[in-house]
């Protein structure tokens, strides 16, 4: 029940590329969509909405997300 955000437009090595791990209350996903909502508090007043990237991602157009190994992710996060 924790999440962290990968920050955009940050060059690895210059600054942290992700936030610290933070607790969340609930994760809601839409069954026929790649969209999801992270509910940050019990009251439901703090939310993050985003989407999972896929090969047909309409949000990214041609900027397709590539797979990363855990070692590559750790290296990008400076670990």
PyMOL Python script that loads the backbone (N, CA, C, O; Angstrom):
from pymol import cmd

cmd.read_pdbstr("""\
ATOM      1  N   UNK A   1       0.826  -1.188   0.000  1.00  0.00           N
ATOM      2  CA  UNK A   1       0.000   0.000   0.000  1.00  0.00           C
ATOM      3  C   UNK A   1       0.873   1.255   0.000  1.00  0.00           C
ATOM      4  O   UNK A   1       0.588   2.226   0.701  1.00  0.00           O
ATOM      5  N   UNK A   2       1.949   1.216  -0.806  1.00  0.00           N
ATOM      6  CA  UNK A   2       2.811   2.378  -0.968  1.00  0.00           C
ATOM      7  C   UNK A   2       3.041   2.611  -2.457  1.00  0.00           C
ATOM      8  O   UNK A   2       2.973   1.675  -3.254  1.00  0.00           O
ATOM      9  N   UNK A   3       3.310   3.849  -2.827  1.00  0.00           N
ATOM     10  CA  UNK A   3       3.593   4.181  -4.215  1.00  0.00           C
ATOM     11  C   UNK A   3       4.715   5.197  -4.264  1.00  0.00           C
ATOM     12  O   UNK A   3       5.039   5.838  -3.264  1.00  0.00           O
ATOM     13  N   UNK A   4       5.293   5.333  -5.427  1.00  0.00           N
ATOM     14  CA  UNK A   4       6.258   6.407  -5.661  1.00  0.00           C
ATOM     15  C   UNK A   4       6.087   6.855  -7.097  1.00  0.00           C
ATOM     16  O   UNK A   4       5.707   6.068  -7.964  1.00  0.00           O
ATOM     17  N   UNK A   5       6.363   8.098  -7.339  1.00  0.00           N
ATOM     18  CA  UNK A   5       6.218   8.658  -8.674  1.00  0.00           C
ATOM     19  C   UNK A   5       7.588   8.757  -9.331  1.00  0.00           C
ATOM     20  O   UNK A   5       8.561   9.169  -8.700  1.00  0.00           O
ATOM     21  N   UNK A   6       7.655   8.377 -10.597  1.00  0.00           N
ATOM     22  CA  UNK A   6       8.848   8.586 -11.407  1.00  0.00           C
ATOM     23  C   UNK A   6       8.672   9.965 -12.044  1.00  0.00           C
ATOM     24  O   UNK A   6       7.709  10.192 -12.776  1.00  0.00           O
ATOM     25  N   UNK A   7       9.576  10.862 -11.774  1.00  0.00           N
ATOM     26  CA  UNK A   7       9.453  12.243 -12.228  1.00  0.00           C
ATOM     27  C   UNK A   7       9.874  12.375 -13.689  1.00  0.00           C
ATOM     28  O   UNK A   7      10.820  11.727 -14.138  1.00  0.00           O
ATOM     29  N   UNK A   8       9.170  13.207 -14.407  1.00  0.00           N
ATOM     30  CA  UNK A   8       9.462  13.422 -15.819  1.00  0.00           C
ATOM     31  C   UNK A   8      10.475  14.546 -15.983  1.00  0.00           C
ATOM     32  O   UNK A   8      10.592  15.438 -15.143  1.00  0.00           O
ATOM     33  N   UNK A   9      11.199  14.474 -17.087  1.00  0.00           N
ATOM     34  CA  UNK A   9      12.121  15.536 -17.490  1.00  0.00           C
ATOM     35  C   UNK A   9      13.240  15.779 -16.468  1.00  0.00           C
ATOM     36  O   UNK A   9      13.707  16.908 -16.316  1.00  0.00           O
ATOM     37  N   UNK A  10      13.664  14.732 -15.776  1.00  0.00           N
ATOM     38  CA  UNK A  10      14.771  14.829 -14.835  1.00  0.00           C
ATOM     39  C   UNK A  10      15.915  13.970 -15.375  1.00  0.00           C
ATOM     40  O   UNK A  10      15.725  12.783 -15.642  1.00  0.00           O
ATOM     41  N   UNK A  11      17.076  14.552 -15.533  1.00  0.00           N
ATOM     42  CA  UNK A  11      18.232  13.793 -16.009  1.00  0.00           C
ATOM     43  C   UNK A  11      18.767  12.928 -14.866  1.00  0.00           C
ATOM     44  O   UNK A  11      19.046  13.445 -13.785  1.00  0.00           O
ATOM     45  N   UNK A  12      18.914  11.614 -15.089  1.00  0.00           N
ATOM     46  CA  UNK A  12      19.464  10.756 -14.035  1.00  0.00           C
ATOM     47  C   UNK A  12      20.828  11.255 -13.589  1.00  0.00           C
ATOM     48  O   UNK A  12      21.661  11.621 -14.419  1.00  0.00           O
ATOM     49  N   UNK A  13      21.057  11.271 -12.299  1.00  0.00           N
ATOM     50  CA  UNK A  13      22.317  11.715 -11.737  1.00  0.00           C
ATOM     51  C   UNK A  13      22.290  13.149 -11.249  1.00  0.00           C
ATOM     52  O   UNK A  13      22.972  13.480 -10.279  1.00  0.00           O
ATOM     53  N   UNK A  14      21.520  14.008 -11.896  1.00  0.00           N
ATOM     54  CA  UNK A  14      21.460  15.413 -11.492  1.00  0.00           C
ATOM     55  C   UNK A  14      20.625  15.579 -10.223  1.00  0.00           C
ATOM     56  O   UNK A  14      21.032  16.276  -9.294  1.00  0.00           O
ATOM     57  N   UNK A  15      19.481  14.950 -10.189  1.00  0.00           N
ATOM     58  CA  UNK A  15      18.550  15.014  -9.064  1.00  0.00           C
ATOM     59  C   UNK A  15      17.867  13.653  -8.949  1.00  0.00           C
ATOM     60  O   UNK A  15      17.921  12.862  -9.891  1.00  0.00           O
ATOM     61  N   UNK A  16      17.232  13.365  -7.827  1.00  0.00           N
ATOM     62  CA  UNK A  16      16.462  12.121  -7.744  1.00  0.00           C
ATOM     63  C   UNK A  16      15.393  12.082  -8.841  1.00  0.00           C
ATOM     64  O   UNK A  16      14.745  13.091  -9.118  1.00  0.00           O
ATOM     65  N   UNK A  17      15.214  10.915  -9.460  1.00  0.00           N
ATOM     66  CA  UNK A  17      14.239  10.785 -10.540  1.00  0.00           C
ATOM     67  C   UNK A  17      12.901  10.240 -10.036  1.00  0.00           C
ATOM     68  O   UNK A  17      11.979  10.019 -10.821  1.00  0.00           O
ATOM     69  N   UNK A  18      12.802  10.027  -8.727  1.00  0.00           N
ATOM     70  CA  UNK A  18      11.537   9.550  -8.173  1.00  0.00           C
ATOM     71  C   UNK A  18      11.322  10.168  -6.792  1.00  0.00           C
ATOM     72  O   UNK A  18      12.248  10.670  -6.154  1.00  0.00           O
ATOM     73  N   UNK A  19      10.078  10.111  -6.364  1.00  0.00           N
ATOM     74  CA  UNK A  19       9.751  10.568  -5.018  1.00  0.00           C
ATOM     75  C   UNK A  19      10.033   9.445  -4.029  1.00  0.00           C
ATOM     76  O   UNK A  19      10.294   8.313  -4.436  1.00  0.00           O
ATOM     77  N   UNK A  20       9.983   9.744  -2.743  1.00  0.00           N
ATOM     78  CA  UNK A  20      10.066   8.705  -1.724  1.00  0.00           C
ATOM     79  C   UNK A  20       8.802   7.859  -1.770  1.00  0.00           C
ATOM     80  O   UNK A  20       7.796   8.260  -2.355  1.00  0.00           O
ATOM     81  N   UNK A  21       8.862   6.679  -1.146  1.00  0.00           N
ATOM     82  CA  UNK A  21       7.670   5.833  -1.039  1.00  0.00           C
ATOM     83  C   UNK A  21       6.671   6.526  -0.130  1.00  0.00           C
ATOM     84  O   UNK A  21       7.030   7.022   0.938  1.00  0.00           O
ATOM     85  N   UNK A  22       5.417   6.557  -0.558  1.00  0.00           N
ATOM     86  CA  UNK A  22       4.350   7.201   0.212  1.00  0.00           C
ATOM     87  C   UNK A  22       3.167   6.248   0.344  1.00  0.00           C
ATOM     88  O   UNK A  22       2.911   5.452  -0.560  1.00  0.00           O
ATOM     89  N   UNK A  23       2.451   6.321   1.449  1.00  0.00           N
ATOM     90  CA  UNK A  23       1.279   5.456   1.600  1.00  0.00           C
ATOM     91  C   UNK A  23       0.109   5.955   0.759  1.00  0.00           C
ATOM     92  O   UNK A  23       0.008   7.148   0.470  1.00  0.00           O
ATOM     93  N   UNK A  24      -0.765   5.047   0.373  1.00  0.00           N
ATOM     94  CA  UNK A  24      -2.018   5.419  -0.275  1.00  0.00           C
ATOM     95  C   UNK A  24      -3.138   4.607   0.346  1.00  0.00           C
ATOM     96  O   UNK A  24      -2.884   3.608   1.019  1.00  0.00           O
ATOM     97  N   UNK A  25      -4.362   5.023   0.127  1.00  0.00           N
ATOM     98  CA  UNK A  25      -5.511   4.385   0.758  1.00  0.00           C
ATOM     99  C   UNK A  25      -6.139   3.318  -0.136  1.00  0.00           C
ATOM    100  O   UNK A  25      -6.513   2.250   0.348  1.00  0.00           O
ATOM    101  N   UNK A  26      -6.258   3.596  -1.429  1.00  0.00           N
ATOM    102  CA  UNK A  26      -6.956   2.669  -2.324  1.00  0.00           C
ATOM    103  C   UNK A  26      -6.466   2.881  -3.753  1.00  0.00           C
ATOM    104  O   UNK A  26      -6.034   3.974  -4.119  1.00  0.00           O
ATOM    105  N   UNK A  27      -6.541   1.814  -4.558  1.00  0.00           N
ATOM    106  CA  UNK A  27      -6.222   1.889  -5.977  1.00  0.00           C
ATOM    107  C   UNK A  27      -7.463   1.477  -6.750  1.00  0.00           C
ATOM    108  O   UNK A  27      -7.982   0.376  -6.565  1.00  0.00           O
ATOM    109  N   UNK A  28      -7.938   2.362  -7.616  1.00  0.00           N
ATOM    110  CA  UNK A  28      -9.121   2.082  -8.422  1.00  0.00           C
ATOM    111  C   UNK A  28      -8.699   1.990  -9.879  1.00  0.00           C
ATOM    112  O   UNK A  28      -8.020   2.881 -10.389  1.00  0.00           O
ATOM    113  N   UNK A  29      -9.097   0.920 -10.548  1.00  0.00           N
ATOM    114  CA  UNK A  29      -8.779   0.789 -11.969  1.00  0.00           C
ATOM    115  C   UNK A  29     -10.073   0.632 -12.756  1.00  0.00           C
ATOM    116  O   UNK A  29     -11.060   0.086 -12.264  1.00  0.00           O
ATOM    117  N   UNK A  30     -10.043   1.119 -13.980  1.00  0.00           N
ATOM    118  CA  UNK A  30     -11.197   1.016 -14.857  1.00  0.00           C
ATOM    119  C   UNK A  30     -11.038  -0.249 -15.694  1.00  0.00           C
ATOM    120  O   UNK A  30     -10.027  -0.401 -16.380  1.00  0.00           O
ATOM    121  N   UNK A  31     -12.016  -1.166 -15.655  1.00  0.00           N
ATOM    122  CA  UNK A  31     -11.856  -2.480 -16.272  1.00  0.00           C
ATOM    123  C   UNK A  31     -11.627  -2.451 -17.790  1.00  0.00           C
ATOM    124  O   UNK A  31     -10.911  -3.310 -18.304  1.00  0.00           O
ATOM    125  N   UNK A  32     -12.198  -1.516 -18.506  1.00  0.00           N
ATOM    126  CA  UNK A  32     -12.058  -1.474 -19.961  1.00  0.00           C
ATOM    127  C   UNK A  32     -11.130  -0.357 -20.419  1.00  0.00           C
ATOM    128  O   UNK A  32     -11.254   0.146 -21.535  1.00  0.00           O
ATOM    129  N   UNK A  33     -10.204   0.026 -19.555  1.00  0.00           N
ATOM    130  CA  UNK A  33      -9.348   1.162 -19.848  1.00  0.00           C
ATOM    131  C   UNK A  33      -7.990   0.951 -19.200  1.00  0.00           C
ATOM    132  O   UNK A  33      -7.838   0.098 -18.326  1.00  0.00           O
ATOM    133  N   UNK A  34      -7.016   1.718 -19.623  1.00  0.00           N
ATOM    134  CA  UNK A  34      -5.690   1.693 -19.010  1.00  0.00           C
ATOM    135  C   UNK A  34      -5.581   2.721 -17.884  1.00  0.00           C
ATOM    136  O   UNK A  34      -4.538   2.816 -17.237  1.00  0.00           O
ATOM    137  N   UNK A  35      -6.647   3.494 -17.642  1.00  0.00           N
ATOM    138  CA  UNK A  35      -6.628   4.540 -16.618  1.00  0.00           C
ATOM    139  C   UNK A  35      -6.804   3.951 -15.231  1.00  0.00           C
ATOM    140  O   UNK A  35      -7.475   2.935 -15.052  1.00  0.00           O
ATOM    141  N   UNK A  36      -6.187   4.609 -14.242  1.00  0.00           N
ATOM    142  CA  UNK A  36      -6.371   4.206 -12.844  1.00  0.00           C
ATOM    143  C   UNK A  36      -6.290   5.443 -11.956  1.00  0.00           C
ATOM    144  O   UNK A  36      -5.768   6.483 -12.357  1.00  0.00           O
ATOM    145  N   UNK A  37      -6.815   5.308 -10.746  1.00  0.00           N
ATOM    146  CA  UNK A  37      -6.805   6.385  -9.762  1.00  0.00           C
ATOM    147  C   UNK A  37      -6.174   5.864  -8.478  1.00  0.00           C
ATOM    148  O   UNK A  37      -6.537   4.793  -7.992  1.00  0.00           O
ATOM    149  N   UNK A  38      -5.240   6.616  -7.937  1.00  0.00           N
ATOM    150  CA  UNK A  38      -4.656   6.310  -6.635  1.00  0.00           C
ATOM    151  C   UNK A  38      -5.318   7.258  -5.637  1.00  0.00           C
ATOM    152  O   UNK A  38      -5.152   8.475  -5.720  1.00  0.00           O
ATOM    153  N   UNK A  39      -6.065   6.693  -4.698  1.00  0.00           N
ATOM    154  CA  UNK A  39      -6.742   7.477  -3.657  1.00  0.00           C
ATOM    155  C   UNK A  39      -5.751   7.612  -2.502  1.00  0.00           C
ATOM    156  O   UNK A  39      -5.351   6.618  -1.896  1.00  0.00           O
ATOM    157  N   UNK A  40      -5.363   8.839  -2.208  1.00  0.00           N
ATOM    158  CA  UNK A  40      -4.286   9.075  -1.246  1.00  0.00           C
ATOM    159  C   UNK A  40      -4.737   9.138   0.207  1.00  0.00           C
ATOM    160  O   UNK A  40      -3.936   8.912   1.114  1.00  0.00           O
ATOM    161  N   UNK A  41      -6.018   9.446   0.438  1.00  0.00           N
ATOM    162  CA  UNK A  41      -6.487   9.534   1.824  1.00  0.00           C
ATOM    163  C   UNK A  41      -7.868   8.898   1.962  1.00  0.00           C
ATOM    164  O   UNK A  41      -8.581   8.709   0.976  1.00  0.00           O
ATOM    165  N   UNK A  42      -8.226   8.578   3.176  1.00  0.00           N
ATOM    166  CA  UNK A  42      -9.494   7.891   3.470  1.00  0.00           C
ATOM    167  C   UNK A  42     -10.700   8.707   2.990  1.00  0.00           C
ATOM    168  O   UNK A  42     -11.698   8.137   2.551  1.00  0.00           O
ATOM    169  N   UNK A  43     -10.610  10.021   3.073  1.00  0.00           N
ATOM    170  CA  UNK A  43     -11.728  10.882   2.681  1.00  0.00           C
ATOM    171  C   UNK A  43     -11.923  10.931   1.159  1.00  0.00           C
ATOM    172  O   UNK A  43     -12.980  11.350   0.688  1.00  0.00           O
ATOM    173  N   UNK A  44     -10.926  10.513   0.401  1.00  0.00           N
ATOM    174  CA  UNK A  44     -11.017  10.544  -1.055  1.00  0.00           C
ATOM    175  C   UNK A  44     -10.895  11.940  -1.643  1.00  0.00           C
ATOM    176  O   UNK A  44     -11.342  12.191  -2.763  1.00  0.00           O
ATOM    177  N   UNK A  45     -10.284  12.853  -0.883  1.00  0.00           N
ATOM    178  CA  UNK A  45     -10.142  14.227  -1.364  1.00  0.00           C
ATOM    179  C   UNK A  45      -8.801  14.472  -2.061  1.00  0.00           C
ATOM    180  O   UNK A  45      -8.624  15.495  -2.722  1.00  0.00           O
ATOM    181  N   UNK A  46      -7.863  13.542  -1.915  1.00  0.00           N
ATOM    182  CA  UNK A  46      -6.566  13.646  -2.592  1.00  0.00           C
ATOM    183  C   UNK A  46      -6.409  12.446  -3.520  1.00  0.00           C
ATOM    184  O   UNK A  46      -6.384  11.299  -3.074  1.00  0.00           O
ATOM    185  N   UNK A  47      -6.304  12.729  -4.812  1.00  0.00           N
ATOM    186  CA  UNK A  47      -6.260  11.668  -5.826  1.00  0.00           C
ATOM    187  C   UNK A  47      -5.145  11.920  -6.827  1.00  0.00           C
ATOM    188  O   UNK A  47      -4.775  13.065  -7.086  1.00  0.00           O
ATOM    189  N   UNK A  48      -4.620  10.849  -7.382  1.00  0.00           N
ATOM    190  CA  UNK A  48      -3.738  10.912  -8.540  1.00  0.00           C
ATOM    191  C   UNK A  48      -4.379  10.055  -9.625  1.00  0.00           C
ATOM    192  O   UNK A  48      -4.733   8.900  -9.385  1.00  0.00           O
ATOM    193  N   UNK A  49      -4.526  10.625 -10.819  1.00  0.00           N
ATOM    194  CA  UNK A  49      -5.052   9.840 -11.941  1.00  0.00           C
ATOM    195  C   UNK A  49      -3.950   9.685 -12.965  1.00  0.00           C
ATOM    196  O   UNK A  49      -3.216  10.629 -13.255  1.00  0.00           O
ATOM    197  N   UNK A  50      -3.841   8.487 -13.509  1.00  0.00           N
ATOM    198  CA  UNK A  50      -2.839   8.241 -14.528  1.00  0.00           C
ATOM    199  C   UNK A  50      -3.292   7.076 -15.388  1.00  0.00           C
ATOM    200  O   UNK A  50      -4.444   6.651 -15.303  1.00  0.00           O
ATOM    201  N   UNK A  51      -2.405   6.564 -16.205  1.00  0.00           N
ATOM    202  CA  UNK A  51      -2.727   5.440 -17.075  1.00  0.00           C
ATOM    203  C   UNK A  51      -1.504   4.556 -17.215  1.00  0.00           C
ATOM    204  O   UNK A  51      -0.363   4.997 -17.073  1.00  0.00           O
ATOM    205  N   UNK A  52      -1.781   3.294 -17.498  1.00  0.00           N
ATOM    206  CA  UNK A  52      -0.709   2.351 -17.805  1.00  0.00           C
ATOM    207  C   UNK A  52      -0.378   2.495 -19.279  1.00  0.00           C
ATOM    208  O   UNK A  52      -1.270   2.632 -20.116  1.00  0.00           O
ATOM    209  N   UNK A  53       0.885   2.464 -19.584  1.00  0.00           N
ATOM    210  CA  UNK A  53       1.299   2.549 -20.977  1.00  0.00           C
ATOM    211  C   UNK A  53       1.221   1.172 -21.621  1.00  0.00           C
ATOM    212  O   UNK A  53       1.538   0.160 -20.997  1.00  0.00           O
ATOM    213  N   UNK A  54       0.801   1.152 -22.859  1.00  0.00           N
ATOM    214  CA  UNK A  54       0.730  -0.097 -23.619  1.00  0.00           C
ATOM    215  C   UNK A  54       1.238   0.170 -25.028  1.00  0.00           C
ATOM    216  O   UNK A  54       1.557   1.308 -25.371  1.00  0.00           O
ATOM    217  N   UNK A  55       1.311  -0.856 -25.830  1.00  0.00           N
ATOM    218  CA  UNK A  55       1.811  -0.680 -27.198  1.00  0.00           C
ATOM    219  C   UNK A  55       0.893   0.200 -28.027  1.00  0.00           C
ATOM    220  O   UNK A  55       1.335   0.780 -29.019  1.00  0.00           O
ATOM    221  N   UNK A  56      -0.365   0.313 -27.650  1.00  0.00           N
ATOM    222  CA  UNK A  56      -1.339   1.139 -28.366  1.00  0.00           C
ATOM    223  C   UNK A  56      -1.687   2.406 -27.577  1.00  0.00           C
ATOM    224  O   UNK A  56      -2.795   2.926 -27.713  1.00  0.00           O
ATOM    225  N   UNK A  57      -0.779   2.898 -26.772  1.00  0.00           N
ATOM    226  CA  UNK A  57      -1.049   4.021 -25.872  1.00  0.00           C
ATOM    227  C   UNK A  57      -1.418   5.279 -26.650  1.00  0.00           C
ATOM    228  O   UNK A  57      -0.612   5.793 -27.426  1.00  0.00           O
ATOM    229  N   UNK A  58      -2.627   5.770 -26.444  1.00  0.00           N
ATOM    230  CA  UNK A  58      -3.085   6.982 -27.117  1.00  0.00           C
ATOM    231  C   UNK A  58      -2.514   8.234 -26.476  1.00  0.00           C
ATOM    232  O   UNK A  58      -2.490   9.288 -27.111  1.00  0.00           O
ATOM    233  N   UNK A  59      -2.049   8.147 -25.220  1.00  0.00           N
ATOM    234  CA  UNK A  59      -1.490   9.303 -24.524  1.00  0.00           C
ATOM    235  C   UNK A  59      -0.072   9.610 -24.997  1.00  0.00           C
ATOM    236  O   UNK A  59       0.341  10.770 -25.018  1.00  0.00           O
ATOM    237  N   UNK A  60       0.662   8.587 -25.372  1.00  0.00           N
ATOM    238  CA  UNK A  60       2.074   8.747 -25.728  1.00  0.00           C
ATOM    239  C   UNK A  60       2.304   8.875 -27.223  1.00  0.00           C
ATOM    240  O   UNK A  60       3.371   9.316 -27.649  1.00  0.00           O
ATOM    241  N   UNK A  61       1.341   8.505 -28.007  1.00  0.00           N
ATOM    242  CA  UNK A  61       1.493   8.455 -29.453  1.00  0.00           C
ATOM    243  C   UNK A  61       2.642   7.521 -29.791  1.00  0.00           C
ATOM    244  O   UNK A  61       2.540   6.312 -29.581  1.00  0.00           O
ATOM    245  N   UNK A  62       3.727   8.065 -30.308  1.00  0.00           N
ATOM    246  CA  UNK A  62       4.833   7.215 -30.726  1.00  0.00           C
ATOM    247  C   UNK A  62       5.906   7.071 -29.663  1.00  0.00           C
ATOM    248  O   UNK A  62       6.897   6.380 -29.897  1.00  0.00           O
ATOM    249  N   UNK A  63       5.751   7.687 -28.520  1.00  0.00           N
ATOM    250  CA  UNK A  63       6.722   7.570 -27.431  1.00  0.00           C
ATOM    251  C   UNK A  63       6.373   6.367 -26.570  1.00  0.00           C
ATOM    252  O   UNK A  63       5.866   6.521 -25.459  1.00  0.00           O
ATOM    253  N   UNK A  64       6.636   5.189 -27.069  1.00  0.00           N
ATOM    254  CA  UNK A  64       6.256   3.953 -26.393  1.00  0.00           C
ATOM    255  C   UNK A  64       7.197   3.696 -25.218  1.00  0.00           C
ATOM    256  O   UNK A  64       8.411   3.856 -25.341  1.00  0.00           O
ATOM    257  N   UNK A  65       6.638   3.302 -24.093  1.00  0.00           N
ATOM    258  CA  UNK A  65       7.423   2.964 -22.921  1.00  0.00           C
ATOM    259  C   UNK A  65       8.112   1.628 -23.143  1.00  0.00           C
ATOM    260  O   UNK A  65       7.487   0.673 -23.606  1.00  0.00           O
ATOM    261  N   UNK A  66       9.384   1.555 -22.820  1.00  0.00           N
ATOM    262  CA  UNK A  66      10.148   0.321 -22.985  1.00  0.00           C
ATOM    263  C   UNK A  66      10.258  -0.399 -21.651  1.00  0.00           C
ATOM    264  O   UNK A  66      10.131   0.212 -20.589  1.00  0.00           O
ATOM    265  N   UNK A  67      10.494  -1.690 -21.716  1.00  0.00           N
ATOM    266  CA  UNK A  67      10.709  -2.476 -20.506  1.00  0.00           C
ATOM    267  C   UNK A  67      12.064  -2.149 -19.922  1.00  0.00           C
ATOM    268  O   UNK A  67      13.009  -1.832 -20.643  1.00  0.00           O
ATOM    269  N   UNK A  68      12.147  -2.233 -18.583  1.00  0.00           N
ATOM    270  CA  UNK A  68      13.414  -2.068 -17.887  1.00  0.00           C
ATOM    271  C   UNK A  68      13.569  -3.228 -16.923  1.00  0.00           C
ATOM    272  O   UNK A  68      12.598  -3.675 -16.312  1.00  0.00           O
ATOM    273  N   UNK A  69      14.778  -3.707 -16.791  1.00  0.00           N
ATOM    274  CA  UNK A  69      15.035  -4.734 -15.789  1.00  0.00           C
ATOM    275  C   UNK A  69      15.096  -4.055 -14.420  1.00  0.00           C
ATOM    276  O   UNK A  69      15.220  -2.833 -14.330  1.00  0.00           O
ATOM    277  N   UNK A  70      15.009  -4.844 -13.371  1.00  0.00           N
ATOM    278  CA  UNK A  70      15.130  -4.285 -12.027  1.00  0.00           C
ATOM    279  C   UNK A  70      16.499  -3.654 -11.827  1.00  0.00           C
ATOM    280  O   UNK A  70      16.619  -2.648 -11.128  1.00  0.00           O
ATOM    281  N   UNK A  71      17.536  -4.232 -12.433  1.00  0.00           N
ATOM    282  CA  UNK A  71      18.883  -3.671 -12.318  1.00  0.00           C
ATOM    283  C   UNK A  71      18.950  -2.309 -13.005  1.00  0.00           C
ATOM    284  O   UNK A  71      19.537  -1.373 -12.462  1.00  0.00           O
ATOM    285  N   UNK A  72      18.352  -2.187 -14.200  1.00  0.00           N
ATOM    286  CA  UNK A  72      18.341  -0.905 -14.906  1.00  0.00           C
ATOM    287  C   UNK A  72      17.553   0.153 -14.123  1.00  0.00           C
ATOM    288  O   UNK A  72      17.970   1.308 -14.044  1.00  0.00           O
ATOM    289  N   UNK A  73      16.412  -0.247 -13.544  1.00  0.00           N
ATOM    290  CA  UNK A  73      15.616   0.675 -12.743  1.00  0.00           C
ATOM    291  C   UNK A  73      16.394   1.131 -11.511  1.00  0.00           C
ATOM    292  O   UNK A  73      16.397   2.314 -11.172  1.00  0.00           O
ATOM    293  N   UNK A  74      17.050   0.188 -10.849  1.00  0.00           N
ATOM    294  CA  UNK A  74      17.861   0.538  -9.676  1.00  0.00           C
ATOM    295  C   UNK A  74      18.973   1.502 -10.042  1.00  0.00           C
ATOM    296  O   UNK A  74      19.259   2.440  -9.298  1.00  0.00           O
ATOM    297  N   UNK A  75      19.600   1.271 -11.184  1.00  0.00           N
ATOM    298  CA  UNK A  75      20.669   2.158 -11.637  1.00  0.00           C
ATOM    299  C   UNK A  75      20.114   3.561 -11.933  1.00  0.00           C
ATOM    300  O   UNK A  75      20.746   4.559 -11.589  1.00  0.00           O
ATOM    301  N   UNK A  76      18.948   3.639 -12.563  1.00  0.00           N
ATOM    302  CA  UNK A  76      18.338   4.933 -12.868  1.00  0.00           C
ATOM    303  C   UNK A  76      17.958   5.670 -11.593  1.00  0.00           C
ATOM    304  O   UNK A  76      17.985   6.900 -11.556  1.00  0.00           O
ATOM    305  N   UNK A  77      17.606   4.934 -10.554  1.00  0.00           N
ATOM    306  CA  UNK A  77      17.227   5.548  -9.279  1.00  0.00           C
ATOM    307  C   UNK A  77      18.441   5.799  -8.384  1.00  0.00           C
ATOM    308  O   UNK A  77      18.302   6.301  -7.269  1.00  0.00           O
ATOM    309  N   UNK A  78      19.620   5.451  -8.874  1.00  0.00           N
ATOM    310  CA  UNK A  78      20.842   5.684  -8.099  1.00  0.00           C
ATOM    311  C   UNK A  78      21.056   4.698  -6.974  1.00  0.00           C
ATOM    312  O   UNK A  78      21.660   5.037  -5.957  1.00  0.00           O
ATOM    313  N   UNK A  79      20.573   3.493  -7.142  1.00  0.00           N
ATOM    314  CA  UNK A  79      20.712   2.466  -6.088  1.00  0.00           C
ATOM    315  C   UNK A  79      21.652   1.381  -6.518  1.00  0.00           C
ATOM    316  O   UNK A  79      21.890   0.437  -5.765  1.00  0.00           O
TER     317      UNK A  79
END
""", "prot")
cmd.dss("prot")
cmd.show_as("cartoon", "prot")
cmd.util.cbc("prot")
cmd.orient("prot")
